[in-house]
Amino acid sequence: MYRTHTCGELTLNSVGEYVTLCGWVQRVRDKGGLIWIDLRDRYGITQLILEEGKSNQEIIDKAKKLGREFVVKVSGNVIERASKNPKMTTGDIEIFVDTIEIVNQSKLPPFTIEDQTDGGDELRMKYRYLDLRRTPVKNNLMLRHRIAIETRNYLDKQNFIEVETPVLMKSTPEGARDFVVPSRMSPGEFYALPQSPQTFKQLLMVAGFDCYYQIVKCFRDEDLRADRQPEFTQIDCEMSFVDQDDILNTFEGLIKYLFKTVKQIEFAEIFPRMTFDDAMRFYGSDKPDIRFGMTFVELNDLVRGFGFKVFDEAELIVGINVHGCADYTRKQIDQLTEFVKKPQIGASGLIYVRYNIDETVKSSVDKFFNEEQLKKWVHLFNSKPGDLILILAGASLLTRKALGSLRLEMADRLGLRNPDVFAPLWVVDFPLLEWDEEEMRYFAMHHPFTSPKFNDIDLLDTDPSKVHANAYDLVINGVEIGGGSIRIFDKLLQQKMFQVLGFTQEEAQNQFGFLMNAFEYGAPPHGGIALGFDRLVSLFGGSDSIRDFIAFPKNNAGRDVMIDAPSQIAKKQLDELGLIVVQKGK
């Protein structure tokens, strides 16, 4: 073997041993009479030492020629360090080098391979294989590995079996855009890469595999952001002969198990459950961050009819109470106003009320409301002296979402979103359908196989907008970690769902006939959930970006800048596939 030990395992107990290590040169410090080398591998760093007069001069000359990231093999005796480093696992010892073999030289890296690097995101993505040598990135992948192992351990004990499903499948018109793959053997026809294994896992339930899971790669052609990648990983699960509580209890158990085994955090209480309607009403979001308060308070009945046009014409007037911010300056208020007026937020303006320490009230609408009336607002918000009330008005849905964004902005400003505090909850009772004004039809809020609540089934014929789904999302710290539903398993109800979604019978049969046909052979009641594995790992790692926890991620434009993909393919390949590339705009 090349080495007897790794660079992360030697301790005082190893003093006196003759060892051989292999790794990359982190740095060389030549102090004249002494040379120190930090040698790094996946497991840690070990300090090497050479000394003029004691070490072989040929070895010293070779050490002086070492550069950063040279691959070397060294042998020597383990000795106790005179100046110990408690921050290093191997900080009590060093290796008095006897031999050095340069296994491979290295060009000077384009950035420093240390915890605090001088490389920007794009540069580090271009040389990702170098970035992966850095301890923080390595630790992120180790965390990912640990969570995957523990997930499998838990599900195995719950009688789940892991089943792989196809990567080349059929394109479906619902949801995000598919990535498509042309077929050489069937000219003019295409596979799609799976957005999820949804139909396959339902077929596995028909097949009798009552507890299925896989940690599976999925693909969606959508605009990217910090918590999205074109290819991502899910903990995909399905169970038969279960209801919603069975699913929630099982996977709440998984999350508690992961927190306990990976982060040594225990949740004694059951996760709270909140309806979609309440989440939107009190937080303006279907994934509320409940680590802090600032829940919404509606003022419609209190503020209309006083001649303030903004309120009198608004569908909704709603606000939040921000504790201890009555001393916000006009400049700070103006900054908040500009924030809510951003195009992606969409509010037309911001109204504020200061409840001062001396219990006087000052607002931006003093012209329309006197202090006695404003104190009624203060009472409604349960404000304390020193608090600041922020109010938005306008169309109901837009205003709630805008106030939800403002709530999170205030929490960030006040340091209320501690990444070391975790607040999970289940959001339940989503609408089954959402109306699209452009296409003038309903779309499934989750997917077409989500079961409506039993008591709402008749509304599919009379008022589809009021039908609630037997669906649920797991939210932690304002991040949707996963979602699922109890599925439709009755062929007639599934046909009804397709009709409401605007499918003709022929279209439904063409797209999903294989599933509909399977339902004729004894489909059991079933349901499941898919947890975003990348998001879960980044949450455990205290980061907002899932890219930090993926070995070879894409950038925000969906490109792999390391291998330069996507790229053009040869004309011969295009001809074999029967494809012609047309430049955009021509």
Beta strands, then each sheet from edge to edge (+ up, - down):
strand 1: 18-30
strand 2: 34-41
strand 3: 44-51
strand 4: 71-80
strand 5: 93-104
strand 6: 161-162
strand 7: 180-182
strand 8: 190-192
strand 9: 211-219
strand 10: 231-240
strand 11: 273-275
strand 12: 297-298
strand 13: 316-322
strand 14: 351-355
strand 15: 361-363
strand 16: 387-394
strand 17: 424-428
strand 18: 433-436
strand 19: 441-444
strand 20: 471-476
strand 21: 479-486
strand 22: 526-532
sheet 1: 1+ 2- 3+ 5+ 4- 1+
sheet 2: 6+ 9+ 10- 22+ 21- 20+ 17- 11-
sheet 3: 7+ 8-
sheet 4: 12+ 13- 16+ 14- 15+
sheet 5: 18+ 19-
end
